[in-house]
Amino acid sequence: MADAWFKGGKDAPNVRLIRFQPEMAEVWATTGAAGFMYEIAKANLGDSAPDMGEHGTVLF
């Protein structure tokens, strides 16, 4: 599968495997890209914080 992105595949000299072990993550459920862009633009033009939708925390 690595051949699709890297010439030489997994044995290419510029390919490295990195392991992450998360403990916690934060997620936001938005109305989509258009709603996100609207909220960012509105916040940049005014003094209010953007409404990024529902927010949650996930513990691993």
N, C-alpha and C positions, 0 to 999 in steps of 0.2 A: 504494500500500500504506500510506503514511503516514496517509491519510485514516481508516483504521481506528482509529488511536490519537489523532490530532490533528485538531481542526476546522481546516480550511484546508490540510490535508495538508503536503507538504514546504515550502510557502510560508508556513506559519504563523509568526508572529513569535517564538514560544517554542520553535521547533525548531532544533537545531544539529547539525551533523555533526562528530563527534570521531574522529580517527584514532589508533589505538594500534598500536605496532610492538613486540610483545613479543620478548624475547630468551630467556626461560626461564619455565616454569610448573611447578607442583607439583600432582599429582593423587593422590587417595585413592580406592580402590575399597572401598566399604563393603558390608555385608550388607543395607542398606536403611535406611529411616527409623526403623523400630522398633529395630533393632540400634544405630543411631547414638544415639537417645534413651536407650537402656538404658546404653550406655557413658558418656555424659555424666552421667547420674544417678548411676551407680556411682562415677565419679571425684569428683563433688561430695560424696558421702557418705563417701568414704575418702581415702586418701593416694596411691592409684595413678593413673597417667596413663591416659586412655581408650585403648582399642585401636581405632584408626580404620581398620583393615584394611590392605590393600596400599598401599604408597606408592611413587610414582615421580616422576622429573623428566623433563621434556620440553624439549629445546633447539630453538629455531627458527632 
